């Protein structure tokens, strides 16, 4: 049950990260200090979850 939840959560994080990249096609937000930090955090979380 926990494993399924982690997989589902990881999938949702991946989708959110992809959606953010689609919205920010020009990279303006990702290059911004504060917003770029959110992109980085989402990417890091997604990578960590994929290792579980």
N, C-alpha and C positions, 0 to 999 in steps of 0.2 A: 504494500500500500504506500509506504513512504517512497519507495523507488519510483512508483508510477507518478506520484505527486512531483517528485524532483524532475522526472522526464517531461511532464506536462509544463512545469514552471520554466524549465530550460527552453522548451519549444516556444513558449510565449515570449520569453526574453529575446530569443533569436528573431521572432517576428517583429517585436517592437524595435529592435536594432535595425532590421532591414527597412521597416517603415520610416524610421527617422532618416535613414540614408536616402530614401526615395523623396521625402519631403525636402531634404536639404541637398538637392541635386548639384548645386553649385558649390557646396562645401562651405558656405558662409557661416552657418551655425556651428559646424564642427570646428572651424578654425577659431571661433570665439573662445576666449578663455573659460568663461563660466559654462557655457553650453557645451563646449568641446569636452569639458571635464565629465559631463553627463554621458556623452558618447563613449568616452574612454571607460567609465565605470560600467556601463551596460556591456561593453565588449568584454571587459575583465570578468564580470559576473558570469556571462554566457560561457566563456572559456573554462572557468572553474567548474561550473555545473556539468559541462560535457565530460569532465574527467571523472565524475562520480560513477 
